[in-house]
Amino acid sequence: MPERARIGGSGRRPPVRTCVGCRSRAAQSDLVRLVADGALVTPDPERRSPGRGAYLHPDPACWASAERRGAFQRALRARGRLDTSRAAAYFSGGPRVGEGGRSG
């Protein structure tokens, strides 16, 4: 019987999540977690915020697909309209909160 491929030094496989944009499966560490803080969808790159999360590739194409299909509403099991402006800014490629803008 062939041995299964193992990832990492500990022999454990990393957690796998599904991107709500492109619906492909990827390692959790390759995706950005989004959470609903009230009606505001915010990125949770450290994956520490409480509550239900939705995972998305850090790719504007995945963002656009998820936004177009209304995937955040379903994935976060939210009632009512969600404000995705903060998450949209994160995926637009602009400066991100917490990242230094210093040069040199």
Secondary structure in CASP SS format (residue, H / E / C, confidence):
PFRMAT SS
TARGET T0000
AUTHOR 0000-0000-0000
METHOD secondary structure of the structure
MODEL  1
M C 1.00
P C 1.00
E C 1.00
R C 1.00
A C 1.00
R C 1.00
I C 1.00
G C 1.00
G C 1.00
S C 1.00
G C 1.00
R C 1.00
R C 1.00
P C 1.00
P C 1.00
V E 1.00
R E 1.00
T E 1.00
C E 1.00
V C 1.00
G C 1.00
C C 1.00
R C 1.00
S C 1.00
R E 1.00
A E 1.00
A E 1.00
Q H 1.00
S H 1.00
D H 1.00
L C 1.00
V E 1.00
R E 1.00
L E 1.00
V E 1.00
A E 1.00
D E 1.00
G C 1.00
A C 1.00
L E 1.00
V E 1.00
T E 1.00
P E 1.00
D C 1.00
P C 1.00
E C 1.00
R C 1.00
R C 1.00
S C 1.00
P C 1.00
G C 1.00
R C 1.00
G E 1.00
A E 1.00
Y E 1.00
L E 1.00
H C 1.00
P C 1.00
D C 1.00
P H 1.00
A H 1.00
C H 1.00
W H 1.00
A H 1.00
S H 1.00
A H 1.00
E H 1.00
R H 1.00
R H 1.00
G C 1.00
A H 1.00
F H 1.00
Q H 1.00
R H 1.00
A H 1.00
L C 1.00
R C 1.00
A C 1.00
R C 1.00
G C 1.00
R C 1.00
L C 1.00
D E 1.00
T C 1.00
S H 1.00
R H 1.00
A H 1.00
A H 1.00
A H 1.00
Y H 1.00
F H 1.00
S C 1.00
G C 1.00
G C 1.00
P C 1.00
R C 1.00
V C 1.00
G C 1.00
E C 1.00
G C 1.00
G C 1.00
R C 1.00
S C 1.00
G C 1.00
END
